[in-house]
Amino acid sequence: MSEKLLIICGDFVEDYELMVPFQALQAMGYTVDAVCPEKKQGDMVATAIHDFEGHQTYTEKPGHNFMLNKDFDKVDVGDYAGLVVPGGRAPEYLRLNEEVLEIVRQFEAEKKPIAAICHGPQLLAAAGVLKGKKVSAYPACSPEVAAVGGEYCEIALDSAVTDGNLVTAPAWPAHPAWIKQFVALLG
């Protein structure tokens, strides 16, 4: 298998939601490029670990530094079979970057598989690609999904939803289901 996948991330991306798919998809034989706007191959992004400890929302702790392996400026959507959008706080500001939004729109226009988890659908909402789609996300993102015409699906934290070329999940406990469904979309 020589298919290439793209991960768009940024500072304070959720650690597990970046690290686990990055490594798992490579272990399955995919080439995975992780990029961040305004950063180059070899630069680091800071990550955060979100945990569920019985409070009204998740807690956040410092994660690992993650080394990017491709320049953002060198991304050509035509080179990739699919897109991964991890959550954490990165999507809330990445959605303000028009180049990032255009990359997402290109993946959607070509009906290539897109996997988004936790706060990742914030980026998809801003790109305008959720209308009419069933979408899971961290529950705090449900108003954004609905506001752009998506159908928010409230599911267990360890579940995922596939609708057409899109697979989404509420948080990192869903990795087994989310990654499995994404790989099924990739064929």
N, C-alpha and C positions, 0 to 999 in steps of 0.2 A: 504494500500500500504506500503510495507516494503522495497522497492528497495533502494539501496544505490548508491549515486553519488559521484564522486570525483572532486574537484576543485584544480587545481595546480596554485599557485600564488606565489608572491614574493614581495619584497619591491618596492614601487612605481607602483604597480598594479593600474589600473584605479578604483577609489573608487566605482562608480556606477556599473561598470562591474563585480565587485566582490560582493558587498553588495546586489544588487537587485536580481541576480539569487540565491545567497546563501539563502536569506530569502524567495523569492517567491517559490522556489522548496521545501523548508521545509513546507511552508504553504499548498502546494499541497500534502503533506504527505510523501515526500521523506526524507531519512536520507542523509544529505550532509556533507561530510568530506572535510575540507579545509586544504591543506598541503603546505609546503614550504621546499625545500631542506635546510639542515643544521639548521632547526628549529624544535621545539617540540610543542606538544599540550600546549597551554597556552602562548606561545610566540606571539609577535605581529609582523605584517608587517605594514609598513607605506604605505598609499595609496595617490594617487594624483587625483585631479578632472580635467578632460580635458573638456574644454568648447569651443563652436563655437561662436565667437563674431565678425565675419566679417573680420578676418585677413587671411593671406595666409595659415595658419595652425591653429590648436587648441592652446588655452592658457592652462597653467598648474598652478594649485593652490594646496596647501596642503589639503589633505583629512583627513579622520579619521584614527585612528589606528584600525586594525582589528585583533582580537584574533583567532589564529589557533585552531582547535578543534581535531587535530589528528597529531601524529608524522609521518613525511615523511618516516622515516625508517621502519614503520610498514605497509606501503601500499602493499596490495596484489590485483592486478588487477582483479583476480577472484572474489573478494568480491563486485565488482561494476558493475552496469548496464550501466553506461555512464560516460563521462568525460566532464568537462567544463574548457575552457581555456580563462580566461578574458584577456583584453588587458592592455594598459598602457605601461610603460617602462619595466616591469618585463620580458616579453617574450624575449626581446633582449639579456638578459644575461642568462635566464633560458635555452635557446637553446644551451648554451655551456656546460650544465650538461648532461653527458651521461646517468645517471640514469633517469632523466626526459624524455629524448628522448626515452629510452627503454620503459617507461610506455606508452608513446603516441603510440609507435609502437605496443605494445601488444593490446591496445584498438582497433587499426586499424586491426590488424591481426585477431582478434576475431569479427570484424565487429560490435562492440558495438557503440552506438551513441556517437558522439563527437560534442560538440558545441564550437566554437571559435568565438571571436568577436574582432574587431578593430585590434590591433597588435598581437592578439593571433595566427593568421595564421603564424607569423614568427616562432613560435615554431613548428608548424606542417610542415612547409617547411623544417626546419632543421632536423626533424625526417624522412623526405622522404615519407610522406603519402599523398601528394597533386597531384601527377602525374595523369593527365587525369580527374581531378575533377574540377567542377565549384565552384569557391571560391570568396566570398566577403571578404573585409578587409578594414581597413583604406587605402585610396588611396595611401599613401606613401609606403605601403607594396606591391603594385601591381607588381613591378619589381621582388620581391622575389618569389611571386606566379608563375609568368611566367617563371622564371629561373629554377624552379624545375618541370616544365611541367604541372602546373595547369592552368586553364582558369580563369583569373581574370574577375569578373562580376562587372561592375560599376552600382550600384543601388542607390536608394534614401537612405538617412541616416536612415530612419525609416523602412527599408525593410530587409529581410533575404533571403538566398538561401539555399535550401536543395539539396544535391547530394549524393545519396546512404545513408550511415550512417553519413554523415557530414552536419552540419548546420552552416552557417557562416553569419556574418553581419558586416557592416562597423563601427558601433559605438553604444554607449548606447541609442540613440533615437530609435534604433531598438528592444529594449527589448521585447515589446509585441509580435512582429512577431517572433523574434529569440527564445524566450522561448517557445512560442506556437508550433513552428516547432520542437524544440528539444523534447518536451514532446510527440508530435505525434510519433517521432521516437522511443521513449521509450515504446510506446504502452499503 
